Amino acid sequence: MKRKVLIVGAGIGGLATAIRLVKNGYDVEIMEKNEQAGGRLNQIKKDGFTFDTGPSFFSMSYEFEEFAKECGIQLPFEYVELDPLYTVNFRGDDKTYFLYKDIDKLAEQFADIEPDFKEKFERYMEKSGALFHDTVDIVIKQNFDSLAGYVWALMRVNPVHIPVLFKSFWKHVTQYFSSSKAQQIISLVAFFLGRTPFDTMGIYSLLSYTEFRHDGYYNVKGGMYKIIEGFVDVLNKEKVKIHYNTEIKGFEEKNGTLKSLTDQNGKSWSADSYLINSDAAWFRGNIFKRSSYALKKLDKMSWTMGYLTFYIGLKRKLPQVNHHNYYLGTNYKDYAENVIKNPGTLQKPYYYVNVLSKHNNECAPEGCESLFFVCPVPNLYFKQDWSDKDEIVDSILEDFSKRIGQNIKDEIVSRTIYTPEEWQNRFNLHRGSGLGLSHNMNQIGIMRPRNVDEKFKSVFYVGASTVPGAGIPMAIISSKLAFKRIQQHVS
Ligand SMILES: Cc1cc2nc3c(=O)[nH]c(=O)nc-3n(C[C@H](O)[C@H](O)[C@H](O)COP(=O)(O)OP(=O)(O)OC[C@H]3O[C@@H](n4cnc5c(N)ncnc54)[C@H](O)[C@@H]3O)c2cc1C
């Protein structure tokens, strides 16, 4: 008889593992709290516009290819390489920097501020590439069973990298580049891990290698949500049932064994194994009631920042705006040091704008544009009251209008705002922290909430707050690690 696995959550981590399981002969069912699949990688359709809600590009495309091969499927979506990767503009500066993968084109952008950029960048890439290749297979793509095993793996990493472990991302970057703007632009990628270059370890400069050299960034044709639609389609064909609007609220155990999970209507769900795609730390504390993950303990952990995201339908085209754009201020260090804890930074916010309709006409009515803004903000631990959200959004729209030389205020026909409250309440994210647990030394590898449960032998975890960490490619790797755990358990 087929072994049955129940999956809690239809985020990308849950769906990818479901595909691996069903293609390997398991009987799979999924319970999802919301009315549609995707979790943070989601979609809003409103007023004739389509918006991606969270991720807007991904790196390490080969992880998807490997996943499809391992599952024996055609990848059910098409992706397109980004070139340039993104643009950056500083407040008060007319220049827009285009971040190309081509080193000569990239160096041209910095010709006036960092004349020997090419040579410095090559040196920086060499180090970033070495960090990537020396750690990805040994540390990132591994399940660890003990601290000793983890330490042993770390010892196999080339010791020349040890100093980078004790340096911040910022410190590392500033050793290579001397112009303030080049330093800011190159260190921006640390924000993609949900913290800032000042409190992210230098070792994560390996991300610069993934964006500029190794594989680059990719968009999905038709919008990022096509990934989820494609995955759900594969599962539908395999007759995997996804129960929407079904939130797991409790559990029953007998003699230290998990008997069943219970949903909001009191219905019990049982299986041979359980895979939790809900945040691995939040679920342990809130559903399994583990004292080491009680609210106070969760608050003591280091979480990523919150996001204020808003989705704007515009009744005009913006040819002067590119697909992926970062708008920075003039006080990078001060801003970055405060953005996680201090709501005061929102007076002059930094933000990112994605124009989904730029390359996907079908995502906006004719002659219109579908815009998605992301502004890093303190999570709900540091800012509970979001009654000022419209004020903050208006100030960003005003700043954006000035910087693109087009007042868009009266041309907005659709407007939706998610504060960290929406992110928390929709997806059960602790304090609305956008990327889950941060990636400091104490919260990576064996130190991150594990993908096997401490108590129930039949419970496993997948997704951003377990191994290896946040981001779409990491969710695909996480699905492989969780799948291996389930297979080991069964055999
Ligand atoms: C604003 C933003 C921008 C981002 N941009 C990028 C980007 O450009 N590129 C990139 O690679 N990554 C990006 N990320 C990160 C990426 O979105 C996440 O790392 C990834 O989507 C997490 O997937 P997951 O499967 O771990 O979790 P989730 O997407 O959170 O999925 C978990 C699922 O579990 C469900 N659930 C939770 N609790 C329960 C319960 N009790 N019962 C039933 N269901 C439950 C939730 O509703 C959800 O559907 C971004 C994130 C945010 C917030």
The ligand as a Gaussian input file, in Angstrom:
#p B3LYP/6-31G(d) Opt

LIG

0 1
 C        8.043000      40.772000      -0.392000
 C        8.872000      39.547000      -0.679000
 C        9.705000      39.538000      -1.778000
 C       10.480000      38.404000      -2.075000
 N       11.258000      38.408000      -3.194000
 C       11.938000      37.293000      -3.545000
 C       12.616000      37.233000      -4.802000
 O       12.579000      38.181000      -5.595000
 N       13.296000      36.080000      -5.098000
 C       13.326000      34.997000      -4.252000
 O       13.963000      33.981000      -4.568000
 N       12.663000      35.035000      -3.056000
 C       11.961000      36.137000      -2.698000
 N       11.251000      36.170000      -1.523000
 C       11.333000      34.997000      -0.608000
 C       10.396000      33.864000      -1.055000
 O        9.119000      34.383000      -1.312000
 C       10.267000      32.842000       0.051000
 O       11.545000      32.440000       0.539000
 C        9.522000      31.583000      -0.420000
 O        8.417000      31.914000      -1.227000
 C        9.093000      30.835000       0.823000
 O        8.407000      29.678000       0.454000
 P        7.977000      28.619000       1.554000
 O        7.400000      27.469000       0.842000
 O        9.099000      28.381000       2.484000
 O        6.875000      29.344000       2.498000
 P        5.514000      30.101000       2.221000
 O        5.500000      30.728000       0.902000
 O        5.297000      30.989000       3.401000
 O        4.417000      28.943000       2.233000
 C        3.900000      28.398000       3.418000
 C        2.428000      28.064000       3.197000
 O        1.908000      27.469000       4.371000
 C        0.602000      27.979000       4.618000
 N        0.323000      27.806000       6.049000
 C        0.964000      28.416000       7.081000
 N        0.465000      27.960000       8.254000
 C       -0.494000      27.055000       7.935000
 C       -1.361000      26.248000       8.718000
 N       -1.333000      26.271000      10.060000
 N       -2.246000      25.437000       8.078000
 C       -2.281000      25.389000       6.710000
 N       -1.475000      26.143000       5.927000
 C       -0.586000      26.953000       6.537000
 C        0.715000      29.433000       4.188000
 O       -0.551000      29.998000       3.923000
 C        1.572000      29.305000       2.923000
 O        0.782000      29.098000       1.778000
 C       10.445000      37.278000      -1.214000
 C        9.606000      37.294000      -0.089000
 C        8.821000      38.402000       0.174000
 C        7.911000      38.390000       1.364000

